[in-house]
Amino acid sequence: MKKFLTISEVRKGLKNKEFSSLELMNYYIERIESYSELNAYVTLDKEKALEAAKKADEKISKGEEKLLSGVPIAVKDLFCTKGIRTTACSKILSEFVPEYESTVTQNLLNNGAVFIGKTNMDEFAMGSANITSYFGPCYLPFRKKSNSDMKLVPGGSSGGSATAVASDLCVAATGSDTGGSIRQPAAFSGLVGIKPTYGLCSRWGMVAFASSLDQAGPLTKTVEDAAIMLCAMAGYDDKDSTSENVTIPDYASFLGQSIRGMKIGIAKEYIEGLNQENLDLFEKAKNWLVSAGCELIDISLKTTPYALPAYYIIAPAEASSNLTRYDGVRYSRRAEHYNDINELYINSRSEGFGEEVKRRILTGTYVLSAGYYDAYYTKALKIQKMIKEDFKNNAFSKVDLILTLTTPNTAFGIEESAKMTPVEMYLNDIFTVNANIAGLPAMSIPAGLSNDGLPMGVQLIGNRFGEVNIFKAAKIIEESADFEKLRKDILTIY
């Protein structure tokens, strides 16, 4: 079996009977077991996965082919999957088995996908390194050239999905992005990751973190695969009040189209303070787009410095509200020892939530309290409105896309992450949170390697429902970077 198969290659192989979905599933299950030390998966139901692949083969043989027929997909453990354990990698949900399917995963199933298992993640999607999971940290399958013994984080919170795709333990995977949780792992892992426009993918059946910011999206090996996956995942859902009733185009059909005349915004606020390595990559990306006929336009987004502080008020506030449902009474884990209802609540939550989740709940409860609501939460909402207007008036009135880096750094070591303060960890999201605050689509595309041989990504931010422009420009960057050639230079453990 060829390694690192893409969705389009799998579809072609299945159609030409070069292999079956069952053979593919067996191949990935063997690899998952061989590289279990990566801790990419937290739930692997081999019986169900193989049965699903067998059924997919039967449908393909009858000519009942769909967009993802027989394609093995990994699912972030944030999406409820009927009859399959869904924990959000938290102790408090460690025994939860949903009796319903999330809309995003149902859309994938309707398009013929077969699920391998549920991937590791930061607990309740709160983290940038996949180190807060109840099931232990997840590791990147890459190593630094200067320190090949150092275990690296895959980024977060969709770290398990990123590791699964990057180490060829699945064809593609779902992720979710609240402040960069798809794009940052994509950048660390040499993958394509897109956070769609808020409301394009339904949130129904996703375990909520911050409801006004959460958005589902794919992590894939190529831009084309991301286009196929997003097309399968997206769509209007009347069960989600924030779902947008818009037509979902065939994103893949736009790939390869000319981007001549497209205006690309270069915001000075995203460049200030970059190190030389980052600046060099950014210059390369600019030149690739100019060579394709794009026009670079200098813009200023003055609200950029306020996005991260606003995010870390709004997100914990919503988390504080969302996580009150886990009280040990209904479907979450219940403490064994308590004397009354108050102790039941306190003990269940104290034992069930990890440190980072507790920190964000406390922060959120504080900013929502009577004495501080106006000073913090109301002010953050005003800043959010300003950020949206800034993008609308000072960017997308002049340009079609904005080019930035995805992250200020490459993947760091597990031991290094343990020494970081919460604020230092939060700064990993400095280039990504703006798109979540404004509800805009944004994609990370692998564009180069650091001096230490680790993947680096650039980011394209689009206007609302401007995914088509993103895909068209991303394809140009992908072809220009020729990351497949660079991939052979990455030190891997497989």
C-alpha positions as CSV (number, residue, x, y, z in Angstrom):
1,M,0.0,0.0,0.0
2,K,1.4,3.4,-0.9
3,K,2.0,5.7,2.0
4,F,0.4,9.1,2.5
5,L,-2.5,8.5,0.2
6,T,-4.7,11.6,-0.4
7,I,-8.5,11.5,-0.7
8,S,-8.4,11.9,-4.4
9,E,-5.9,9.0,-4.7
10,V,-8.1,6.8,-2.5
11,R,-11.2,7.6,-4.6
12,K,-9.3,6.8,-7.8
13,G,-7.8,3.6,-6.3
14,L,-11.2,2.3,-5.0
15,K,-12.8,3.1,-8.4
16,N,-10.1,1.2,-10.3
17,K,-10.2,-1.7,-7.8
18,E,-6.5,-1.2,-6.9
19,F,-7.5,-1.9,-3.3
20,S,-10.7,-2.1,-1.2
21,S,-11.9,0.1,1.6
22,L,-11.5,-2.9,3.9
23,E,-7.9,-3.3,2.9
24,L,-7.3,0.4,3.5
25,M,-8.9,0.2,6.9
26,N,-6.8,-2.8,7.9
27,Y,-3.7,-0.9,6.7
28,Y,-4.5,2.1,8.9
29,I,-5.4,0.0,12.0
30,E,-2.1,-1.8,11.7
31,R,-0.3,1.5,11.5
32,I,-2.2,2.9,14.5
33,E,-1.2,-0.1,16.6
34,S,2.4,0.1,15.4
35,Y,2.7,3.8,16.3
36,S,0.5,3.7,19.5
37,E,3.2,5.8,21.3
38,L,2.1,8.8,19.3
39,N,-1.2,8.6,21.3
40,A,-3.1,10.1,18.3
41,Y,-6.3,8.1,19.0
42,V,-8.2,7.8,22.2
43,T,-11.0,5.5,21.0
44,L,-10.5,2.8,18.3
45,D,-13.4,0.5,17.7
46,K,-11.8,-1.9,15.2
47,E,-14.9,-4.0,14.8
48,K,-17.2,-1.1,13.8
49,A,-14.5,0.4,11.6
50,L,-14.0,-2.8,9.6
51,E,-17.7,-3.4,9.3
52,A,-18.2,0.1,8.0
53,A,-15.4,-0.4,5.4
54,K,-17.0,-3.7,4.3
55,K,-20.4,-2.0,3.8
56,A,-18.7,0.8,1.8
57,D,-17.1,-1.8,-0.5
58,E,-20.5,-3.3,-1.1
59,K,-22.0,0.1,-2.0
60,I,-19.1,0.9,-4.3
61,S,-19.5,-2.4,-6.1
62,K,-23.2,-1.5,-6.7
63,G,-22.1,1.8,-8.3
64,E,-23.5,3.8,-5.3
65,E,-20.5,6.1,-5.1
66,K,-20.5,9.3,-3.2
67,L,-18.0,12.1,-2.5
68,L,-16.1,10.1,0.2
69,S,-17.2,6.6,-0.4
70,G,-14.9,4.2,1.5
71,V,-12.5,6.9,2.6
72,P,-11.2,6.2,6.1
73,I,-11.5,9.4,8.2
74,A,-10.5,10.2,11.8
75,V,-12.9,12.2,14.0
76,K,-11.8,14.7,16.7
77,D,-13.2,13.5,20.0
78,L,-15.3,16.7,20.2
79,F,-17.9,15.4,17.7
80,C,-20.7,13.2,19.1
81,T,-20.7,9.9,17.3
82,K,-23.6,7.6,17.8
83,G,-22.7,4.5,19.8
84,I,-19.0,5.5,19.9
85,R,-17.5,7.0,23.0
86,T,-17.1,10.8,22.9
87,T,-15.2,12.4,25.8
88,A,-13.7,15.8,24.6
89,C,-10.7,14.1,26.3
90,S,-12.0,15.0,29.7
91,K,-12.3,12.7,32.7
92,I,-15.8,14.1,33.4
93,L,-17.0,12.7,30.0
94,S,-14.8,9.6,30.0
95,E,-17.7,7.2,30.0
96,F,-20.1,9.2,27.7
97,V,-21.5,7.3,24.7
98,P,-23.9,9.5,22.6
99,E,-27.1,8.1,21.3
100,Y,-27.0,10.6,18.4
101,E,-24.7,11.8,15.6
102,S,-23.3,15.3,15.3
103,T,-24.5,17.0,12.1
104,V,-20.9,17.3,10.7
105,T,-20.1,13.6,11.2
106,Q,-23.6,12.7,9.9
107,N,-22.8,14.8,6.8
108,L,-19.6,12.9,6.3
109,L,-21.3,9.5,6.7
110,N,-24.0,10.6,4.2
111,N,-21.1,11.3,1.8
112,G,-19.8,7.7,2.2
113,A,-16.9,8.3,4.7
114,V,-15.9,5.5,7.1
115,F,-14.7,6.4,10.5
116,I,-11.5,4.8,12.0
117,G,-11.7,6.2,15.5
118,K,-11.7,9.3,17.7
119,T,-8.6,11.4,18.0
120,N,-6.8,13.0,21.0
121,M,-7.3,16.7,21.8
122,D,-6.8,19.2,24.5
123,E,-9.5,18.8,27.1
124,F,-12.7,20.5,25.9
125,A,-10.5,22.0,23.1
126,M,-8.7,24.3,25.7
127,G,-5.0,24.3,24.7
128,S,-2.4,24.9,22.1
129,A,-0.2,21.8,22.5
130,N,-2.5,18.8,23.1
131,I,-1.0,18.4,26.6
132,T,-4.2,18.9,28.6
133,S,-5.9,15.7,27.5
134,Y,-7.1,13.3,30.2
135,F,-5.6,10.5,28.1
136,G,-2.2,12.0,28.1
137,P,-0.3,14.2,25.6
138,C,-0.1,13.5,21.9
139,Y,3.2,13.6,20.0
140,L,4.2,14.9,16.6
141,P,5.8,12.2,14.4
142,F,8.6,14.7,13.6
143,R,11.9,15.5,15.3
144,K,14.2,18.6,15.3
145,K,17.5,18.2,13.5
146,S,19.3,19.8,16.4
147,N,17.7,17.6,19.0
148,S,16.2,14.4,17.6
149,D,15.5,13.0,21.1
150,M,13.1,15.8,21.9
151,K,9.4,14.8,21.7
152,L,7.4,17.6,20.0
153,V,3.8,18.8,20.5
154,P,1.5,18.6,17.5
155,G,-0.2,21.9,18.5
156,G,-3.7,22.1,19.8
157,S,-6.4,21.6,20.4
158,S,-6.8,19.3,17.3
159,G,-3.4,17.7,17.9
160,G,-4.6,14.1,17.7
161,S,-6.2,14.8,14.3
162,A,-3.0,16.5,13.1
163,T,-0.8,13.7,14.2
164,A,-3.1,11.1,12.7
165,V,-3.0,12.7,9.3
166,A,0.7,13.7,9.4
167,S,1.8,10.2,10.4
168,D,-0.5,8.5,7.9
169,L,-2.8,6.9,10.4
170,C,-5.8,8.0,8.4
171,V,-6.5,9.8,5.1
172,A,-8.0,13.0,6.6
173,A,-9.5,14.1,9.8
174,T,-12.0,16.5,11.3
175,G,-10.9,19.3,13.7
176,S,-12.5,22.3,15.4
177,D,-11.2,25.8,15.6
178,T,-12.1,28.3,18.4
179,G,-8.9,30.4,18.3
180,G,-6.6,28.5,15.9
181,S,-7.1,24.9,16.9
182,I,-7.1,23.6,13.3
183,R,-4.6,26.0,11.8
184,Q,-1.9,25.9,14.4
185,P,-1.7,22.1,14.4
186,A,-1.8,22.2,10.6
187,A,1.2,24.6,10.6
188,F,3.2,22.4,13.1
189,S,2.4,19.2,11.2
190,G,2.9,20.3,7.5
191,L,-0.8,19.9,6.7
192,V,-3.6,22.0,5.3
193,G,-6.2,23.2,7.8
194,I,-9.1,25.5,7.2
195,K,-11.4,27.2,9.6
196,P,-14.5,28.0,7.6
197,T,-16.7,31.1,8.0
198,Y,-18.6,30.9,11.3
199,G,-22.0,29.2,10.5
200,L,-20.8,27.3,7.4
201,C,-20.5,24.0,9.4
202,S,-23.1,23.1,12.0
203,R,-22.1,23.1,15.6
204,W,-25.0,20.7,16.6
205,G,-23.5,17.7,18.3
206,M,-20.1,19.3,18.9
207,V,-19.1,19.4,22.6
208,A,-19.2,23.2,23.1
209,F,-16.3,25.3,24.3
210,A,-17.1,28.9,23.2
211,S,-20.3,28.8,21.1
212,S,-19.8,32.1,19.3
213,L,-16.3,31.1,18.2
214,D,-16.3,27.3,17.7
215,Q,-16.3,26.1,14.1
216,A,-15.6,22.7,12.5
217,G,-13.2,22.2,9.7
218,P,-10.8,19.6,8.1
219,L,-7.2,18.7,8.5
220,T,-5.8,17.2,5.3
221,K,-2.7,16.4,3.3
222,T,-3.5,18.7,0.4
223,V,-5.6,21.7,-0.6
224,E,-7.7,19.6,-2.9
225,D,-8.5,17.2,0.0
226,A,-9.5,20.2,2.2
227,A,-11.8,21.3,-0.5
228,I,-13.4,17.9,-0.8
229,M,-13.7,17.5,3.0
230,L,-15.2,20.9,3.6
231,C,-17.8,20.3,0.8
232,A,-18.8,17.1,2.6
233,M,-18.9,18.6,6.1
234,A,-20.6,22.0,5.5
235,G,-24.3,22.7,5.0
236,Y,-27.3,24.4,6.6
237,D,-28.7,22.8,9.8
238,D,-32.0,24.0,11.3
239,K,-30.9,22.4,14.6
240,D,-28.1,25.1,14.9
241,S,-29.5,28.6,15.3
242,T,-26.1,30.0,14.1
243,S,-26.1,27.9,10.9
244,E,-26.0,30.0,7.7
245,N,-28.3,29.0,4.9
246,V,-25.9,29.5,2.0
247,T,-25.2,27.4,-1.1
248,I,-22.1,25.2,-0.6
249,P,-20.1,25.3,-3.9
250,D,-17.9,22.5,-5.2
251,Y,-14.7,24.0,-3.8
252,A,-12.4,21.6,-5.6
253,S,-13.8,22.8,-9.0
254,F,-12.1,26.2,-8.5
255,L,-8.6,24.8,-7.9
256,G,-6.2,25.6,-10.7
257,Q,-8.2,28.7,-11.7
258,S,-6.2,31.9,-12.3
259,I,-5.8,34.4,-9.5
260,R,-4.5,37.1,-11.7
261,G,-5.7,40.5,-10.5
262,M,-6.5,39.2,-7.0
263,K,-5.7,41.8,-4.3
264,I,-3.7,40.4,-1.3
265,G,-3.6,42.5,1.9
266,I,-0.3,42.7,3.8
267,A,-1.1,44.0,7.3
268,K,1.9,45.6,9.0
269,E,0.5,44.5,12.4
270,Y,1.1,40.9,11.5
271,I,4.7,41.4,10.5
272,E,6.0,43.5,13.4
273,G,8.4,41.5,15.6
274,L,8.8,38.5,13.3
275,N,12.2,36.8,13.4
276,Q,14.3,36.5,10.2
277,E,13.3,32.9,9.5
278,N,9.6,33.9,9.5
279,L,10.2,37.0,7.5
280,D,12.0,35.0,4.8
281,L,9.1,32.6,4.5
282,F,6.6,35.4,4.4
283,E,8.6,37.1,1.5
284,K,8.6,33.8,-0.4
285,A,4.8,33.5,-0.1
286,K,4.4,37.1,-1.2
287,N,6.6,36.5,-4.3
288,W,4.6,33.3,-5.2
289,L,1.4,35.2,-5.2
290,V,2.9,38.1,-7.2
291,S,4.2,35.6,-9.8
292,A,0.7,34.3,-10.1
293,G,-0.5,37.8,-11.0
294,C,-1.7,39.1,-7.6
295,E,-1.4,42.6,-6.4
296,L,0.0,43.2,-3.0
297,I,-1.7,46.0,-1.0
298,D,-0.5,47.4,2.3
299,I,-3.2,47.6,4.9
300,S,-3.5,48.4,8.6
301,L,-5.6,46.5,11.0
302,K,-5.2,48.6,14.2
303,T,-7.4,46.4,16.3
304,T,-5.0,43.4,15.9
305,P,-3.3,43.8,19.3
306,Y,-6.6,43.7,21.1
307,A,-7.8,40.4,19.6
308,L,-6.0,38.0,21.9
309,P,-7.0,39.8,25.1
310,A,-10.6,40.0,23.9
311,Y,-10.5,36.3,23.0
312,Y,-9.3,35.3,26.4
313,I,-12.2,37.1,28.0
314,I,-15.0,36.0,25.6
315,A,-13.9,32.3,25.2
316,P,-13.6,31.6,29.0
317,A,-16.9,33.4,29.7
318,E,-18.7,31.2,27.2
319,A,-16.9,28.1,28.5
320,S,-17.9,29.0,32.1
321,S,-21.5,29.0,30.9
322,N,-21.3,25.9,28.6
323,L,-19.6,23.7,31.1
324,T,-22.1,24.2,33.9
325,R,-24.0,21.3,32.4
326,Y,-21.4,18.8,33.6
327,D,-22.6,18.5,37.2
328,G,-22.5,14.7,37.9
329,V,-26.3,14.5,37.8
330,R,-27.1,13.8,34.2
331,Y,-24.7,12.3,31.7
332,S,-21.3,13.3,33.1
333,R,-19.1,11.4,35.5
334,R,-20.3,11.4,39.1
335,A,-18.1,11.6,42.2
336,E,-18.2,8.5,44.3
337,H,-18.2,10.4,47.7
338,Y,-20.5,13.2,48.7
339,N,-23.0,14.0,51.5
340,D,-25.4,16.3,49.7
341,I,-26.2,17.9,46.4
342,N,-23.7,20.7,46.8
343,E,-20.9,18.3,47.5
344,L,-22.0,16.2,44.5
345,Y,-21.6,19.2,42.2
346,I,-18.3,20.3,43.8
347,N,-16.7,16.9,43.9
348,S,-17.8,15.8,40.5
349,R,-16.5,19.0,38.9
350,S,-13.3,19.1,41.0
351,E,-12.4,15.5,40.1
352,G,-13.7,15.6,36.5
353,F,-12.1,18.8,35.1
354,G,-8.4,19.3,34.5
355,E,-6.3,22.3,35.6
356,E,-6.5,24.3,32.3
357,V,-10.3,23.8,32.1
358,K,-10.7,24.9,35.8
359,R,-8.5,27.9,35.1
360,R,-10.7,29.0,32.2
361,I,-14.0,28.3,34.1
362,L,-12.7,30.5,37.0
363,T,-11.6,33.2,34.6
364,G,-14.9,33.1,32.8
365,T,-17.0,33.2,36.0
366,Y,-15.0,36.1,37.2
367,V,-15.5,38.3,34.1
368,L,-19.2,37.4,34.1
369,S,-19.7,38.3,37.8
370,A,-21.8,41.3,38.7
371,G,-18.9,43.5,39.7
372,Y,-16.8,42.9,36.6
373,Y,-19.2,42.1,33.8
374,D,-19.1,45.7,32.3
375,A,-15.4,46.1,33.0
376,Y,-14.4,43.0,31.2
377,Y,-17.0,41.0,29.3
378,T,-19.0,44.0,27.9
379,K,-15.8,45.7,26.9
380,A,-14.5,42.6,25.1
381,L,-17.8,42.4,23.1
382,K,-17.3,46.0,22.1
383,I,-13.7,45.2,21.0
384,Q,-15.1,42.2,19.0
385,K,-17.4,44.5,17.2
386,M,-14.5,46.9,16.4
387,I,-12.4,44.0,15.1
388,K,-15.2,43.0,12.7
389,E,-15.6,46.5,11.5
390,D,-11.8,46.9,11.1
391,F,-11.7,43.9,8.8
392,K,-14.8,45.1,6.9
393,N,-13.7,48.7,6.4
394,N,-9.9,48.6,6.4
395,A,-9.3,45.3,4.7
396,F,-12.0,43.7,2.7
397,S,-13.2,47.0,1.2
398,K,-9.7,47.0,-0.5
399,V,-8.5,43.4,-0.8
400,D,-9.7,39.9,-1.5
401,L,-7.5,38.1,0.9
402,I,-5.0,38.8,3.7
403,L,-1.7,36.9,3.9
404,T,0.0,36.2,7.2
405,L,2.0,33.6,8.9
406,T,0.0,30.9,10.8
407,T,2.2,30.8,14.0
408,P,5.0,32.8,15.5
409,N,7.1,29.6,16.0
410,T,7.4,25.9,14.9
411,A,6.5,22.9,17.1
412,F,8.1,23.0,20.5
413,G,9.0,20.2,22.9
414,I,6.7,18.6,25.5
415,E,9.2,19.5,28.2
416,E,9.4,23.1,26.9
417,S,5.6,23.4,27.0
418,A,5.6,22.3,30.7
419,K,7.7,25.4,31.5
420,M,5.5,27.9,29.7
421,T,3.2,30.1,31.7
422,P,-0.5,30.1,30.6
423,V,0.1,33.5,28.9
424,E,3.1,32.3,27.0
425,M,1.0,29.3,25.8
426,Y,-1.9,31.6,24.8
427,L,0.5,33.7,22.6
428,N,0.7,30.7,20.2
429,D,-2.7,32.0,18.9
430,I,-1.6,35.5,18.2
431,F,-2.0,35.2,14.4
432,T,-5.1,33.0,14.4
433,V,-7.6,34.4,16.9
434,N,-8.6,37.4,14.8
435,A,-10.4,35.2,12.3
436,N,-12.4,33.6,15.0
437,I,-13.3,36.9,16.7
438,A,-14.5,38.2,13.3
439,G,-16.1,35.0,12.2
440,L,-13.9,34.9,9.0
441,P,-12.6,31.9,7.0
442,A,-8.8,31.2,7.3
443,M,-6.5,28.5,6.1
444,S,-3.0,27.4,6.9
445,I,-0.9,26.0,4.1
446,P,2.4,24.3,4.5
447,A,5.0,26.5,2.9
448,G,8.5,25.6,4.1
449,L,10.8,24.2,6.7
450,S,12.6,25.9,9.5
451,N,16.4,25.7,10.0
452,D,15.6,22.9,12.4
453,G,13.8,21.0,9.6
454,L,10.3,21.5,11.0
455,P,7.2,22.5,9.0
456,M,6.1,26.2,8.8
457,G,2.8,27.4,7.5
458,V,1.4,30.6,6.0
459,Q,-2.2,31.7,6.5
460,L,-4.8,33.2,4.1
461,I,-7.7,35.0,5.7
462,G,-10.8,35.7,3.5
463,N,-14.0,37.7,3.7
464,R,-17.1,36.1,5.0
465,F,-18.0,33.1,2.8
466,G,-14.8,33.9,0.8
467,E,-13.6,30.2,0.9
468,V,-13.5,30.0,-2.9
469,N,-10.8,32.8,-3.1
470,I,-8.9,31.1,-0.3
471,F,-8.8,27.7,-2.0
472,K,-7.7,29.3,-5.3
473,A,-4.8,31.2,-3.8
474,A,-3.9,28.3,-1.5
475,K,-3.5,26.0,-4.5
476,I,-1.0,28.4,-5.9
477,I,1.0,28.5,-2.6
478,E,0.9,24.7,-2.4
479,E,2.3,24.3,-5.9
480,S,4.9,27.0,-5.5
481,A,6.1,25.6,-2.1
482,D,6.2,22.1,-3.4
483,F,6.0,20.9,0.1
484,E,5.9,17.2,-0.9
485,K,9.6,17.5,-1.9
486,L,10.4,19.2,1.4
487,R,8.6,16.5,3.3
488,K,11.4,14.0,2.6
489,D,13.8,16.3,4.6
490,I,11.7,16.1,7.8
491,L,13.1,13.7,10.5
492,T,10.2,11.3,11.2
493,I,9.8,8.4,13.5
494,Y,8.0,6.2,10.9
